Amino acid sequence: MKQDTVIEIKKPETFIDDPITELIRQGARDILFKALEIEINGFLSLYADLKDDQGRKRITRNGYLPKRDI
């Protein structure tokens, strides 16, 4: 009688690449992008009133405002 509990994991099926699958994947990417944009904008709006000593926003989105010295 074997004493181990190791089981063999079957290899997944080959990659399915068809137009419907690609359409579903693109739709999922779009939904995730929109959800992340909403969450980021909500976070930024929470801290929009925080300013530094020079009156500039303390919390900004990377790459959206001109470069400044810190």
Secondary structure as GFF3:
##gff-version 3
##sequence-region A 1 70
A	DSSP	alpha_helix	19	46	.	.	.	ID=ss1
###
